[in-house]
Amino acid sequence: MSRLFLAPMEGLADYVLRDVLTSTGGFDGCVSEFVRITGSVLPERVYERDTPEVLHGSRTPGGTPMVIQLLGSDPGWMALNAAHAAALSPHGVDLNFGCPAKVVNRHGGGAMLLAEPEQLNRIVAAVRAAVPAGIPVTAKMRLGVSDTSLAIDCATALAEGGAASLVVHARTRDDGYRPPAHWEWIARIDAAVGVPVIANGDVWSAADWARCRAVSGCSDVMIGRGAVSDPFLALRIRGAMDPTPSGDEWASVLGLIAGYLKKLETRVASRHEHGRVKMWLSYLKRTWPQAAELHAAIRRLHDSRDILAVIEWARGGGSAAWAKRLLP
């Protein structure tokens, strides 16, 4: 059976959402948002804040193994920080060579490094040498910066540098997240390297997962925004739920949203709670039309207690729009 991994999603899948999404079941592992490495060794408290799974055996509350992802461009600093991260006993150290964000790329990090296969090799080799042999060092890449001309060179450089496996997001940096993902390129990379390759990109449904595996030739798949849009996607792929979402599932989704909001209260500043819930709803609208009504009902609300009241009213079978009118 294919292994399924929850992707790192900077600015979206923080610890709390990782907790909620993995609690539904079906995932074999997850990767943290990237921890950015510049010109210093980060203290342990940074990992305890951003990847608090390290305080609990490097597993989410639901028991899913967690890998710490690092992002940076200097081999020396990456190696020193990887050694410190490894001391916290994560289930692996992953290196980010796929982030397309301008704020990261203008400093030479993330997907910009795909223009320099030799530097990729140096970074992975330095990290691999610094991390105990029992902790896997892996890498996540895209197909290139603006084109795919160096895709094979980059994948080969990562594998030869010591990466135990590669996740390939089947787009270039310039593609961003625009469809389609070019799964056929994952097959080419898989044929060129001697390490396992995990396919990533545009898996929104169980049918997409099956097509991705068929085209890429890869058994293992990493799911990102598809899992945010449908938190039961891993279970659908596993055959534990109907492969097609239905309106009957909305009550369960509301329970997840309410739980997410309650957990946010202990993890983030109150001024950010409402924004996180609204962002998640913007993805859920892709799967359930009811999410659009709920999003509209809470759009102008900023107090998490008011938002939770609307959600609980909807969980009881009431209209989210009417719930908003009942608020003081």
C-alpha positions as CSV (number, residue, x, y, z in Angstrom):
1,M,0.0,0.0,0.0
2,S,1.2,3.5,-0.8
3,R,2.5,5.5,2.1
4,L,0.8,8.9,2.5
5,F,2.5,12.0,3.9
6,L,1.1,15.4,5.0
7,A,3.1,18.1,3.2
8,P,4.8,21.1,4.9
9,M,2.7,24.2,4.1
10,E,4.3,27.4,5.2
11,G,1.7,29.8,6.7
12,L,-1.0,27.3,6.5
13,A,-0.3,23.9,8.2
14,D,1.1,25.0,11.5
15,Y,1.3,22.7,14.5
16,V,-2.4,23.1,15.3
17,L,-3.6,22.2,11.8
18,R,-1.1,19.4,11.6
19,D,-2.6,18.1,14.8
20,V,-6.2,18.3,13.4
21,L,-5.5,16.8,10.0
22,T,-3.4,13.9,11.3
23,S,-6.0,13.2,14.0
24,T,-8.4,11.9,11.3
25,G,-6.0,9.1,10.5
26,G,-4.5,7.7,7.3
27,F,-1.1,9.5,7.3
28,D,2.2,7.7,7.7
29,G,4.1,10.9,8.5
30,C,4.1,14.6,8.3
31,V,6.6,17.4,7.8
32,S,6.8,20.6,9.7
33,E,6.6,24.1,8.3
34,F,10.2,25.1,7.4
35,V,12.5,26.4,10.2
36,R,14.5,29.2,8.5
37,I,18.3,29.0,9.0
38,T,20.5,32.1,8.5
39,G,23.7,33.0,10.3
40,S,23.2,31.5,13.7
41,V,22.4,28.3,15.6
42,L,18.8,28.4,16.7
43,P,18.1,27.6,20.3
44,E,16.0,24.6,21.3
45,R,13.1,26.9,22.2
46,V,12.5,27.7,18.6
47,Y,11.8,24.1,17.8
48,E,9.7,23.7,20.9
49,R,7.6,26.7,19.7
50,D,7.4,25.8,16.0
51,T,7.6,22.0,16.1
52,P,6.3,21.2,19.6
53,E,5.9,17.6,18.6
54,V,9.6,17.2,19.7
55,L,8.3,17.4,23.3
56,H,6.2,14.3,22.7
57,G,8.4,11.8,20.9
58,S,8.3,13.9,17.7
59,R,4.7,12.7,17.0
60,T,1.5,14.7,16.6
61,P,-1.1,14.2,19.4
62,G,-2.7,11.6,17.1
63,G,0.6,9.7,16.9
64,T,1.8,10.6,13.4
65,P,5.6,10.8,13.1
66,M,6.9,14.3,12.4
67,V,10.0,15.3,10.4
68,I,11.6,18.7,11.0
69,Q,12.1,20.7,7.8
70,L,15.0,23.3,7.5
71,L,15.4,26.0,4.9
72,G,18.7,27.8,4.2
73,S,21.4,28.2,1.7
74,D,24.7,28.0,3.6
75,P,26.0,24.4,4.0
76,G,27.9,25.2,7.3
77,W,25.0,26.8,9.1
78,M,22.6,24.3,7.8
79,A,24.8,21.5,9.1
80,L,25.2,23.1,12.5
81,N,21.5,23.6,12.9
82,A,20.6,20.2,11.6
83,A,22.9,18.7,14.3
84,H,21.0,20.6,17.0
85,A,17.6,19.7,15.5
86,A,18.6,16.1,15.3
87,A,19.4,16.1,19.0
88,L,15.6,16.6,19.6
89,S,15.1,13.1,18.0
90,P,12.8,14.0,15.1
91,H,11.8,11.2,12.7
92,G,14.0,12.9,10.1
93,V,15.5,16.1,8.9
94,D,14.1,17.4,5.6
95,L,15.7,20.1,3.5
96,N,13.5,22.6,1.7
97,F,14.5,23.3,-2.0
98,G,11.0,24.0,-3.2
99,C,9.6,27.1,-1.5
100,P,8.5,29.6,-4.2
101,A,7.9,32.5,-1.8
102,K,9.6,35.7,-2.9
103,V,10.7,36.7,0.6
104,V,12.7,33.4,0.7
105,N,13.9,33.3,-2.8
106,R,15.4,36.8,-2.8
107,H,17.8,35.6,-0.2
108,G,18.8,32.6,-2.3
109,G,16.8,30.0,-0.4
110,G,14.1,27.5,-1.2
111,A,13.5,26.9,-4.9
112,M,16.1,29.4,-6.0
113,L,18.8,26.9,-5.1
114,L,17.5,24.7,-8.0
115,A,19.6,26.9,-10.3
116,E,22.7,25.6,-8.5
117,P,22.9,21.7,-8.4
118,E,26.4,21.8,-7.0
119,Q,25.2,23.9,-4.0
120,L,22.4,21.5,-3.4
121,N,24.9,18.7,-3.2
122,R,27.1,20.7,-0.8
123,I,24.2,21.4,1.5
124,V,22.9,17.9,1.7
125,A,26.4,16.4,2.1
126,A,27.1,18.8,5.0
127,V,23.9,18.1,6.7
128,R,24.2,14.3,6.2
129,A,27.7,14.4,7.8
130,A,26.4,16.4,10.8
131,V,23.3,14.3,11.5
132,P,23.5,10.9,13.3
133,A,23.2,8.0,10.9
134,G,20.0,6.8,12.5
135,I,18.1,9.9,11.5
136,P,17.2,10.1,7.8
137,V,18.1,13.3,5.9
138,T,15.6,13.9,3.0
139,A,14.9,16.7,0.6
140,K,11.9,18.3,-1.1
141,M,12.4,19.9,-4.5
142,R,10.5,21.4,-7.4
143,L,11.3,20.8,-11.1
144,G,13.4,24.0,-11.4
145,V,13.2,27.8,-11.2
146,S,11.7,28.8,-14.5
147,D,12.1,25.6,-16.5
148,T,12.9,21.9,-16.1
149,S,16.3,21.9,-17.7
150,L,18.1,21.2,-14.5
151,A,15.5,18.9,-12.9
152,I,17.5,15.7,-13.3
153,D,20.8,17.4,-12.3
154,C,19.2,18.7,-9.1
155,A,17.7,15.4,-8.2
156,T,20.9,13.6,-8.8
157,A,22.9,16.1,-6.8
158,L,20.6,15.7,-3.8
159,A,20.7,11.9,-4.0
160,E,24.5,11.8,-4.4
161,G,24.8,14.2,-1.5
162,G,23.2,11.7,0.8
163,A,19.4,12.4,0.7
164,A,17.7,9.1,1.7
165,S,14.6,10.1,-0.4
166,L,13.2,12.9,-2.4
167,V,9.8,14.5,-2.5
168,V,9.2,16.1,-5.9
169,H,6.6,18.8,-6.3
170,A,5.9,18.5,-10.0
171,R,6.0,22.2,-10.8
172,T,8.7,24.9,-11.2
173,R,9.1,27.8,-8.9
174,D,7.5,30.1,-11.5
175,D,4.6,27.8,-11.8
176,G,3.7,28.5,-8.2
177,Y,0.6,26.4,-7.5
178,R,-1.1,26.8,-10.9
179,P,-2.3,23.6,-12.4
180,P,-1.4,21.2,-13.8
181,A,1.3,19.4,-11.9
182,H,3.6,17.6,-14.3
183,W,3.7,14.1,-12.8
184,E,5.4,12.7,-15.9
185,W,8.5,14.6,-14.7
186,I,8.5,12.8,-11.4
187,A,8.7,9.5,-13.4
188,R,11.8,10.8,-15.2
189,I,13.4,11.8,-11.9
190,D,12.5,8.5,-10.3
191,A,14.2,6.7,-13.2
192,A,17.4,8.8,-12.8
193,V,18.1,8.5,-9.1
194,G,18.7,5.5,-6.9
195,V,16.7,6.6,-3.9
196,P,12.9,6.5,-3.3
197,V,10.9,9.3,-4.8
198,I,7.7,10.6,-3.3
199,A,5.2,12.3,-5.7
200,N,3.6,15.7,-4.8
201,G,1.4,18.2,-6.4
202,D,-2.3,18.5,-7.4
203,V,-3.7,15.6,-5.4
204,W,-7.2,16.8,-4.4
205,S,-9.1,13.5,-4.5
206,A,-8.7,9.8,-4.3
207,A,-8.9,9.7,-8.1
208,D,-6.1,12.2,-8.4
209,W,-4.0,10.1,-6.1
210,A,-4.5,7.1,-8.3
211,R,-3.7,9.0,-11.5
212,C,-0.6,10.6,-9.8
213,R,0.7,7.1,-8.9
214,A,0.0,5.8,-12.4
215,V,1.7,8.7,-14.2
216,S,4.6,9.2,-11.8
217,G,5.3,5.5,-11.2
218,C,5.7,6.3,-7.5
219,S,4.1,4.3,-4.8
220,D,4.3,7.0,-2.1
221,V,2.5,10.3,-2.3
222,M,2.6,13.6,-0.3
223,I,-0.6,15.5,0.0
224,G,-0.8,19.2,0.8
225,R,-3.6,21.6,0.1
226,G,-5.8,18.6,-0.9
227,A,-5.8,17.5,2.7
228,V,-6.6,21.0,3.9
229,S,-9.6,21.1,1.5
230,D,-10.7,17.6,2.5
231,P,-9.4,16.5,5.9
232,F,-10.7,13.0,5.2
233,L,-8.8,12.6,2.0
234,A,-6.2,10.2,3.4
235,L,-9.0,8.0,4.7
236,R,-10.7,8.1,1.3
237,I,-7.5,6.9,-0.3
238,R,-7.2,4.2,2.3
239,G,-10.7,3.0,1.4
240,A,-11.9,3.8,4.9
241,M,-14.4,6.4,3.7
242,D,-16.5,6.9,0.6
243,P,-14.1,8.2,-2.2
244,T,-16.5,11.1,-2.9
245,P,-17.2,13.7,-0.3
246,S,-20.9,14.2,0.7
247,G,-23.0,16.7,2.5
248,D,-23.6,14.1,5.2
249,E,-20.0,14.6,6.3
250,W,-20.4,18.3,7.0
251,A,-21.3,17.8,10.7
252,S,-18.0,16.0,11.2
253,V,-16.2,18.8,9.4
254,L,-17.8,21.3,11.7
255,G,-16.5,19.3,14.7
256,L,-13.0,19.5,13.3
257,I,-13.3,23.3,12.8
258,A,-14.6,23.8,16.3
259,G,-11.8,21.7,17.7
260,Y,-9.3,23.6,15.6
261,L,-10.5,26.9,17.0
262,K,-10.4,25.7,20.6
263,K,-6.8,24.4,20.1
264,L,-5.8,27.7,18.5
265,E,-6.7,29.5,21.7
266,T,-3.7,27.8,23.4
267,R,-1.3,28.2,20.6
268,V,-1.6,31.5,18.8
269,A,-2.4,35.1,19.8
270,S,-6.1,35.8,19.9
271,R,-5.9,38.4,17.2
272,H,-4.8,35.7,14.7
273,E,-7.4,33.0,15.6
274,H,-10.2,34.3,13.4
275,G,-7.9,34.6,10.4
276,R,-6.7,31.1,10.7
277,V,-10.2,29.7,10.8
278,K,-11.3,31.8,7.8
279,M,-8.3,30.7,5.8
280,W,-9.1,27.0,6.4
281,L,-12.7,27.6,5.4
282,S,-11.5,29.2,2.2
283,Y,-10.0,25.8,1.3
284,L,-12.9,23.7,2.6
285,K,-15.3,25.6,0.2
286,R,-13.7,23.6,-2.5
287,T,-15.2,20.4,-1.1
288,W,-18.3,21.4,0.8
289,P,-20.6,24.3,-0.3
290,Q,-21.7,24.7,3.3
291,A,-18.3,26.1,4.1
292,A,-19.1,29.1,1.9
293,E,-22.2,29.9,4.0
294,L,-20.2,29.6,7.2
295,H,-17.3,31.7,5.8
296,A,-19.8,34.4,4.9
297,A,-21.4,34.3,8.4
298,I,-18.1,34.8,10.2
299,R,-16.4,37.0,7.7
300,R,-16.7,40.1,9.8
301,L,-16.3,38.5,13.2
302,H,-13.0,38.9,15.0
303,D,-13.8,37.4,18.4
304,S,-13.2,33.6,18.5
305,R,-16.0,33.2,21.0
306,D,-18.5,34.6,18.5
307,I,-17.1,32.5,15.8
308,L,-17.3,29.4,17.9
309,A,-20.9,30.2,18.8
310,V,-21.8,30.3,15.0
311,I,-20.0,27.0,14.5
312,E,-21.8,25.3,17.4
313,W,-25.1,26.6,16.1
314,A,-24.4,25.1,12.7
315,R,-23.3,21.9,14.4
316,G,-26.8,21.7,16.0
317,G,-28.4,21.9,12.6
318,G,-29.1,25.6,12.5
319,S,-28.2,28.1,9.8
320,A,-24.8,29.8,10.1
321,A,-26.3,33.0,8.7
322,W,-29.1,33.0,11.3
323,A,-26.6,32.2,14.1
324,K,-24.7,35.4,13.3
325,R,-27.9,37.5,13.7
326,L,-28.5,36.0,17.2
327,L,-25.1,37.2,18.5
328,P,-25.3,40.1,20.9
